[in-house]
């Protein structure tokens, strides 16, 4: 897989950007949206945040940002390069 673009840096970087930009935008949006609650120090807000996170984990079986760790880089490269499902 990684030899596909050997010697063709412009094509390799174009694919990299096509994959990186949407994922980075999603992460940035989630970070901006959650920073206030994540950095909260008021006891009631911290308690409410923790209750909500536990509820999300209880309902979905995963943490709110679990999509970050579930990302399959190799599958995405194959798909974006036209070789996958």
N, CA and C atoms as a LAMMPS dump frame, in Angstrom:
ITEM: TIMESTEP
0
ITEM: NUMBER OF ATOMS
255
ITEM: BOX BOUNDS ff ff ff
-5.0000000000000000e+02 5.0000000000000000e+02
-5.0000000000000000e+02 5.0000000000000000e+02
-5.0000000000000000e+02 5.0000000000000000e+02
ITEM: ATOMS id mol type element x y z
1 1 1 N 0.807 -1.191 0
2 1 2 C 0 0 0
3 1 3 C 0.854 1.259 0
4 2 1 N 1.872 1.307 0.836
5 2 2 C 2.627 2.542 0.99
6 2 3 C 3.53 2.839 -0.203
7 3 1 N 3.809 1.832 -1.031
8 3 2 C 4.626 2.046 -2.203
9 3 3 C 3.858 2.61 -3.387
10 4 1 N 2.535 2.734 -3.228
11 4 2 C 1.684 3.18 -4.33
12 4 3 C 2.126 4.518 -4.905
13 5 1 N 2.575 5.426 -4.087
14 5 2 C 2.904 6.771 -4.543
15 5 3 C 4.408 7.023 -4.58
16 6 1 N 5.17 5.98 -4.529
17 6 2 C 6.628 6.139 -4.514
18 6 3 C 7.063 6.989 -5.71
19 7 1 N 7.73 8.093 -5.431
20 7 2 C 8.212 8.982 -6.47
21 7 3 C 7.201 10.006 -6.941
22 8 1 N 5.958 9.914 -6.482
23 8 2 C 4.913 10.854 -6.912
24 8 3 C 4.41 11.628 -5.692
25 9 1 N 5.275 12.495 -5.181
26 9 2 C 4.927 13.237 -3.963
27 9 3 C 3.7 14.125 -4.126
28 10 1 N 3.518 14.842 -5.221
29 10 2 C 2.31 15.662 -5.345
30 10 3 C 1.024 14.84 -5.207
31 11 1 N 0.999 13.659 -5.81
32 11 2 C -0.191 12.803 -5.707
33 11 3 C -0.369 12.277 -4.282
34 12 1 N 0.73 11.911 -3.643
35 12 2 C 0.665 11.412 -2.266
36 12 3 C 0.183 12.512 -1.326
37 13 1 N 0.695 13.729 -1.481
38 13 2 C 0.258 14.833 -0.622
39 13 3 C -1.188 15.222 -0.887
40 14 1 N -1.626 15.114 -2.128
41 14 2 C -3.022 15.416 -2.454
42 14 3 C -3.955 14.437 -1.741
43 15 1 N -3.6 13.167 -1.729
44 15 2 C -4.397 12.171 -1.023
45 15 3 C -4.371 12.439 0.476
46 16 1 N -3.201 12.74 0.984
47 16 2 C -3.061 13.054 2.407
48 16 3 C -3.975 14.217 2.801
49 17 1 N -3.976 15.277 2.019
50 17 2 C -4.832 16.434 2.303
51 17 3 C -6.304 16.073 2.207
52 18 1 N -6.668 15.278 1.22
53 18 2 C -8.063 14.888 1.044
54 18 3 C -8.564 14.1 2.258
55 19 1 N -7.698 13.349 2.883
56 19 2 C -8.078 12.59 4.077
57 19 3 C -7.958 13.427 5.351
58 20 1 N -6.947 14.268 5.406
59 20 2 C -6.655 15.006 6.637
60 20 3 C -7.638 16.135 6.918
61 21 1 N -7.971 16.908 5.911
62 21 2 C -8.757 18.126 6.134
63 21 3 C -10.112 17.841 6.781
64 22 1 N -10.935 16.92 6.263
65 22 2 C -12.226 16.681 6.916
66 22 3 C -12.086 16.146 8.345
67 23 1 N -11.122 15.271 8.548
68 23 2 C -10.917 14.698 9.893
69 23 3 C -10.429 15.762 10.861
70 24 1 N -9.502 16.601 10.425
71 24 2 C -9.002 17.678 11.28
72 24 3 C -10.108 18.681 11.59
73 25 1 N -10.955 18.984 10.61
74 25 2 C -12.064 19.923 10.837
75 25 3 C -13.044 19.364 11.86
76 26 1 N -13.341 18.073 11.768
77 26 2 C -14.232 17.434 12.732
78 26 3 C -13.639 17.499 14.132
79 27 1 N -12.378 17.162 14.249
80 27 2 C -11.709 17.195 15.545
81 27 3 C -11.67 18.614 16.107
82 28 1 N -11.343 19.58 15.265
83 28 2 C -11.294 20.965 15.709
84 28 3 C -12.665 21.448 16.174
85 29 1 N -13.698 21.107 15.423
86 29 2 C -15.051 21.497 15.819
87 29 3 C -15.441 20.894 17.156
88 30 1 N -15.128 19.62 17.351
89 30 2 C -15.435 18.964 18.62
90 30 3 C -14.624 19.55 19.763
91 31 1 N -13.386 19.907 19.487
92 31 2 C -12.528 20.486 20.513
93 31 3 C -13.044 21.853 20.929
94 32 1 N -13.362 22.682 19.95
95 32 2 C -13.898 24.015 20.266
96 32 3 C -15.218 23.917 21.014
97 33 1 N -16.068 23.023 20.558
98 33 2 C -17.376 22.883 21.182
99 33 3 C -17.307 22.353 22.604
100 34 1 N -16.35 21.488 22.862
101 34 2 C -16.272 20.864 24.171
102 34 3 C -15.29 21.485 25.13
103 35 1 N -14.523 22.469 24.687
104 35 2 C -13.466 22.999 25.549
105 35 3 C -14.024 23.671 26.797
106 36 1 N -15.132 24.368 26.664
107 36 2 C -15.7 25.044 27.833
108 36 3 C -16.106 24.068 28.917
109 37 1 N -16.772 23.004 28.519
110 37 2 C -17.226 22.024 29.496
111 37 3 C -16.067 21.167 30.002
112 38 1 N -15.101 20.893 29.149
113 38 2 C -13.952 20.091 29.551
114 38 3 C -13.1 20.82 30.583
115 39 1 N -12.957 22.121 30.403
116 39 2 C -12.102 22.912 31.291
117 39 3 C -12.851 23.522 32.476
118 40 1 N -14.104 23.148 32.635
119 40 2 C -14.915 23.713 33.719
120 40 3 C -14.304 23.39 35.075
121 41 1 N -14.456 24.328 35.999
122 41 2 C -13.965 24.061 37.343
123 41 3 C -15.039 24.288 38.407
124 42 1 N -16.225 24.731 37.995
125 42 2 C -17.323 24.885 38.951
126 42 3 C -17.83 23.489 39.31
127 43 1 N -17.967 23.196 40.599
128 43 2 C -18.333 21.835 41.026
129 43 3 C -19.623 21.303 40.393
130 44 1 N -20.625 22.136 40.25
131 44 2 C -21.894 21.679 39.665
132 44 3 C -21.712 21.346 38.181
133 45 1 N -20.965 22.166 37.476
134 45 2 C -20.721 21.926 36.049
135 45 3 C -19.883 20.664 35.866
136 46 1 N -18.884 20.48 36.71
137 46 2 C -18.048 19.273 36.639
138 46 3 C -18.901 18.043 36.918
139 47 1 N -19.767 18.109 37.911
140 47 2 C -20.648 16.983 38.237
141 47 3 C -21.569 16.668 37.061
142 48 1 N -22.19 17.698 36.486
143 48 2 C -23.104 17.504 35.369
144 48 3 C -22.367 16.911 34.16
145 49 1 N -21.173 17.428 33.885
146 49 2 C -20.366 16.896 32.783
147 49 3 C -20.099 15.414 32.976
148 50 1 N -19.691 15.042 34.175
149 50 2 C -19.366 13.645 34.458
150 50 3 C -20.59 12.742 34.347
151 51 1 N -21.731 13.233 34.814
152 51 2 C -22.978 12.465 34.695
153 51 3 C -23.332 12.263 33.225
154 52 1 N -23.216 13.308 32.425
155 52 2 C -23.544 13.206 30.999
156 52 3 C -22.603 12.251 30.266
157 53 1 N -21.32 12.32 30.587
158 53 2 C -20.367 11.41 29.938
159 53 3 C -20.674 9.969 30.316
160 54 1 N -20.968 9.725 31.587
161 54 2 C -21.32 8.364 32.011
162 54 3 C -22.583 7.889 31.297
163 55 1 N -23.544 8.787 31.122
164 55 2 C -24.784 8.422 30.423
165 55 3 C -24.506 8.066 28.972
166 56 1 N -23.674 8.855 28.307
167 56 2 C -23.327 8.567 26.91
168 56 3 C -22.63 7.213 26.808
169 57 1 N -21.695 6.954 27.7
170 57 2 C -20.982 5.669 27.684
171 57 3 C -21.963 4.535 27.965
172 58 1 N -22.872 4.743 28.899
173 58 2 C -23.86 3.713 29.216
174 58 3 C -24.798 3.415 28.056
175 59 1 N -25.19 4.448 27.318
176 59 2 C -26.124 4.275 26.207
177 59 3 C -25.451 3.751 24.937
178 60 1 N -24.25 4.214 24.679
179 60 2 C -23.594 3.874 23.416
180 60 3 C -22.496 2.831 23.563
181 61 1 N -21.993 2.648 24.769
182 61 2 C -20.909 1.708 24.984
183 61 3 C -19.542 2.265 24.632
184 62 1 N -19.484 3.565 24.313
185 62 2 C -18.194 4.167 23.986
186 62 3 C -18.161 5.617 24.453
187 63 1 N -16.97 6.155 24.502
188 63 2 C -16.815 7.546 24.915
189 63 3 C -17.166 8.477 23.755
190 64 1 N -17.457 9.749 24.05
191 64 2 C -17.83 10.681 22.982
192 64 3 C -16.779 10.841 21.882
193 65 1 N -15.524 10.631 22.174
194 65 2 C -14.479 10.798 21.165
195 65 3 C -13.879 9.473 20.702
196 66 1 N -14.601 8.384 20.893
197 66 2 C -14.058 7.069 20.525
198 66 3 C -13.804 6.942 19.025
199 67 1 N -14.481 7.782 18.23
200 67 2 C -14.253 7.73 16.781
201 67 3 C -12.788 8.038 16.436
202 68 1 N -12.115 8.786 17.302
203 68 2 C -10.704 9.09 17.047
204 68 3 C -9.855 7.832 17.045
205 69 1 N -10.143 6.931 17.951
206 69 2 C -9.325 5.733 18.109
207 69 3 C -9.785 4.625 17.167
208 70 1 N -10.993 4.725 16.642
209 70 2 C -11.522 3.7 15.743
210 70 3 C -11.148 3.96 14.282
211 71 1 N -10.513 5.061 13.99
212 71 2 C -10.161 5.426 12.617
213 71 3 C -9.162 4.44 12.041
214 72 1 N -9.494 3.841 10.93
215 72 2 C -8.628 2.861 10.279
216 72 3 C -7.9 3.556 9.126
217 73 1 N -6.702 4.013 9.385
218 73 2 C -5.935 4.778 8.407
219 73 3 C -5.724 4.002 7.116
220 74 1 N -5.313 2.759 7.234
221 74 2 C -5.04 1.968 6.031
222 74 3 C -6.293 1.791 5.186
223 75 1 N -7.43 1.51 5.815
224 75 2 C -8.678 1.351 5.064
225 75 3 C -9.08 2.648 4.384
226 76 1 N -8.9 3.765 5.061
227 76 2 C -9.255 5.054 4.47
228 76 3 C -8.358 5.397 3.288
229 77 1 N -7.081 5.089 3.39
230 77 2 C -6.164 5.334 2.271
231 77 3 C -6.562 4.463 1.084
232 78 1 N -6.843 3.202 1.339
233 78 2 C -7.252 2.304 0.259
234 78 3 C -8.537 2.798 -0.41
235 79 1 N -9.5 3.206 0.398
236 79 2 C -10.783 3.684 -0.123
237 79 3 C -10.58 4.962 -0.937
238 80 1 N -9.808 5.895 -0.403
239 80 2 C -9.596 7.169 -1.068
240 80 3 C -8.766 7.016 -2.339
241 81 1 N -7.904 6.033 -2.351
242 81 2 C -7.063 5.803 -3.532
243 81 3 C -7.782 4.953 -4.568
244 82 1 N -9.027 4.566 -4.256
245 82 2 C -9.813 3.812 -5.217
246 82 3 C -9.589 2.321 -5.212
247 83 1 N -9.059 1.786 -4.109
248 83 2 C -8.761 0.352 -4.057
249 83 3 C -9.596 -0.395 -3.026
250 84 1 N -10.468 0.324 -2.313
251 84 2 C -11.225 -0.338 -1.257
252 84 3 C -12.714 -0.254 -1.497
253 85 1 N -13.493 -0.701 -0.508
254 85 2 C -14.956 -0.693 -0.625
255 85 3 C -15.535 0.698 -0.711
